[in-house]
Amino acid sequence: MKKGLIIVLVIVVIIIILAGMVVKKYNTMQKAQIDVQNQFAQVQAAYQRRYDLIPNLVNTVKGAANFEKSTLTAVIEARAKMGGSIQLPKEAITDPNAFANLQNAQAGLSSALSRLMVVVERYPELKANQNYLNLQEQLEGTENRINQERRIYNDTAAKFNKLVIIFPNNLFANMFNIKAAELFKAADTAEQAPTVNFE
């Protein structure tokens, strides 16, 4: 009788220890996942700031006589492709297609804004406009913030990804359907400067 009781107690203790390990691993992964989601929200906030600055920038530039309408149209269209918002559901962090769509839309907007900034060099009256200079400074600061937030997001996501792929964490991640986070990558055209023809 005593032997049977001891065996049952040992089995119960082992089950409690294993359950504790599972709970601890699960909680660690959930906390790391929240860190990734929080940092992704910071990236979205920086994107939103840029998105919100664009109408003011476009309106200021529109005031310059004979400014290339095609350049402004490209910026307006790239902004419109965002569909009114840059917010994505939390699941998008682990959905390669949704993440790629966000990144492609942002790359198109960045490219259009870069072309706009290059074209402005032809317009001394616009470069001297204080409203434009203020908006340009805010936009440049926002672009720097976007790059910084994306870098921090990638660091946070890489740390999370390492956590969920190592053994035995990968077993628990699969059990609880915890997926690795997507990372921001440089756009295919990142090494190319915007092409502007002044002829």
C-alpha positions in Angstrom: 0.0 0.0 0.0 2.8 2.4 1.0 4.7 1.6 -2.2 1.6 2.4 -4.4 1.1 5.7 -2.5 4.8 6.7 -3.0 4.5 5.9 -6.8 1.4 8.0 -7.1 3.0 10.8 -5.2 6.1 10.7 -7.4 3.9 10.7 -10.5 1.9 13.7 -9.2 5.1 15.6 -8.4 6.4 14.9 -11.9 3.2 16.0 -13.5 3.2 19.2 -11.4 6.8 19.9 -12.4 6.1 19.3 -16.0 2.9 21.5 -15.9 5.0 24.2 -14.2 7.6 24.0 -17.0 4.9 24.3 -19.6 3.2 27.2 -17.9 6.6 29.0 -17.5 7.6 28.5 -21.1 4.2 29.6 -22.3 4.3 32.7 -20.2 7.8 33.6 -21.4 6.7 33.2 -25.0 3.6 35.3 -24.4 5.6 38.1 -22.8 8.1 38.1 -25.6 5.2 38.1 -28.1 3.7 41.1 -26.4 7.0 42.9 -26.7 7.0 42.3 -30.4 3.4 43.5 -30.8 4.2 46.6 -28.8 7.2 47.4 -30.9 5.2 46.8 -34.1 2.7 49.4 -32.7 5.6 51.9 -32.4 6.5 51.3 -36.1 2.8 51.8 -37.0 2.7 55.0 -35.0 5.8 56.3 -36.9 4.1 55.3 -40.3 0.9 57.0 -39.2 2.8 60.3 -38.4 4.3 60.3 -41.9 0.9 59.4 -43.4 -0.7 62.4 -41.5 2.1 64.8 -42.6 1.7 64.1 -46.3 -1.5 66.2 -47.0 0.1 69.3 -45.5 3.3 68.7 -47.5 1.3 68.2 -50.7 -0.8 71.3 -50.2 2.3 73.4 -49.5 4.0 72.1 -52.6 0.9 72.6 -54.7 1.3 76.3 -54.1 4.5 76.4 -56.1 3.9 77.6 -59.6 4.4 75.1 -62.4 5.4 72.3 -59.9 5.4 68.9 -61.6 1.9 67.5 -61.1 3.0 64.0 -61.8 5.3 64.0 -58.8 2.5 65.2 -56.5 0.1 62.6 -58.1 2.5 59.8 -57.3 2.7 60.8 -53.6 -1.1 61.2 -53.4 -1.6 57.8 -55.1 1.0 56.1 -52.9 -0.8 57.5 -49.8 -4.2 56.4 -51.1 -2.9 52.8 -51.5 -2.6 52.7 -47.7 -6.5 52.7 -47.7 -6.9 55.4 -45.1 -4.9 53.7 -42.4 -1.7 51.7 -41.7 -3.1 49.7 -38.8 -2.9 46.0 -39.1 -4.3 43.3 -36.8 -1.9 41.6 -34.4 -1.9 38.5 -36.5 -0.3 40.4 -39.4 3.1 40.2 -37.5 3.1 36.5 -38.3 1.4 36.6 -41.6 4.0 36.9 -44.4 1.5 38.1 -47.0 0.0 40.8 -44.8 3.4 41.9 -43.6 4.8 42.0 -47.2 1.7 44.1 -48.3 2.4 46.6 -45.6 6.1 46.8 -46.4 5.4 47.2 -50.2 2.9 50.0 -49.6 5.3 51.8 -47.3 8.1 51.3 -49.8 6.0 52.9 -52.5 5.2 55.8 -50.3 8.9 56.2 -49.4 9.9 56.2 -53.0 7.3 58.7 -54.0 8.3 61.0 -51.2 12.0 60.7 -52.1 11.2 61.7 -55.7 9.2 64.7 -54.4 12.2 65.8 -52.2 14.6 65.6 -55.2 12.2 67.5 -57.5 11.8 70.3 -55.0 15.5 71.1 -55.5 14.5 72.8 -58.8 12.2 75.3 -57.0 14.1 78.0 -55.0 10.9 79.7 -54.0 9.6 76.5 -52.5 12.9 75.7 -50.8 12.7 79.2 -49.2 9.1 78.7 -48.0 9.1 78.4 -44.3 6.0 76.1 -44.2 7.7 73.7 -46.6 10.9 73.8 -44.7 9.1 73.0 -41.4 7.2 70.1 -43.1 10.4 68.8 -44.7 12.2 68.9 -41.3 9.2 67.0 -39.7 9.1 64.5 -42.5 12.9 63.9 -42.3 12.6 63.4 -38.5 9.7 61.0 -39.1 11.7 59.0 -41.6 14.5 58.7 -39.1 12.0 57.6 -36.5 10.6 55.0 -38.8 14.1 53.6 -39.5 14.8 53.5 -35.8 11.5 51.9 -34.8 11.9 49.3 -37.6 15.4 48.4 -36.3 14.2 48.1 -32.7 11.2 46.0 -34.0 13.6 43.7 -35.9 15.8 43.3 -32.8 12.8 42.5 -30.6 11.3 40.1 -33.2 14.6 38.3 -33.7 14.9 37.8 -30.0 11.4 36.4 -29.9 12.0 34.2 -33.0 15.1 32.7 -31.3 13.0 32.0 -28.2 10.3 30.1 -30.1 12.6 28.0 -32.4 15.0 26.6 -29.8 14.4 23.2 -28.3 12.2 22.5 -26.3 10.5 25.8 -26.8 9.7 25.0 -30.3 7.5 22.1 -29.1 5.5 24.4 -26.8 5.3 27.0 -29.6 3.8 24.4 -31.9 1.5 23.2 -29.2 0.1 26.7 -28.5 0.3 27.8 -32.2 2.9 30.5 -31.5 4.5 31.6 -34.8 7.7 33.4 -35.5 7.4 37.1 -36.2 8.1 38.6 -39.7 11.0 40.9 -40.0 11.3 44.2 -42.0 13.7 43.8 -44.9 15.2 46.4 -47.2 13.1 47.0 -50.3 14.4 45.5 -53.6 15.0 49.0 -54.8 16.6 50.3 -51.6 20.1 50.7 -53.2 18.8 52.8 -56.1 18.5 56.6 -55.8 15.2 58.0 -57.0 15.4 58.9 -60.7 14.3 62.4 -61.7 14.6 63.9 -65.1 14.7 67.7 -65.3 14.5 67.9 -69.1 
